[in-house]
């Protein structure tokens, strides 16, 4: 299993906007740089109760969340007693479930077990003949971009563990994202940070290194309504400690898609007001949205 942080809040703010973008944009080609596994066995712990388990529990009170394609994907895997969520979909599963045979897929992960799980899910969803599973996503997506007849028909989800680490061809995921943006491909780029002063860093870097515009960024900061409030540390992997956060940068998407992301972010903030942090304190989220033209 390549992603031990599945179903935590950082995963929610990766998959919630991504699933909506897919439903609106309907790309003919879907690429992932770091796909992870297709499906994970759900865990009931404080991080997931501050993440996907909370969304499933409170979505009915928030129309944008209740009608989201992400929630529809979660419920497609509800197979426990009373519809309890026992499995959690990764981004590749959400894409294959949403787009079906209307797209083809390039899904990358260096973990052999995750690669096998992606192939098994593709077969179960009836799209095995439309799915290529590769290893290093930096090199595979760059090669696919070079060969693409119509980059505008591509939606790439780039979700790096280390955004600056180069692949065998010397390309980092930040470099890859810039190339995708300038080629006109649709992009959803996820990033995290472990201090409030780093908010929006990926949007700043991508805006400074590309010529294509506009770029939209939606950044979520985890904070608390009780002392000590925001601090300057935290576990970026869990992203549930006050002071940590995460965001998405979207490029070459339609205004309806980025507007849907903004509405979902606002709904997420409303739904998490006072939600118990893993340490028991009441938490809250702060959303910052920026458009770079």
Order of alpha helices (4+ residues) and beta strands (2+ residues): alpha-beta-beta-alpha-alpha-alpha-alpha-beta-alpha-beta-alpha-beta-alpha-beta-alpha-beta-alpha-beta-beta-alpha-beta
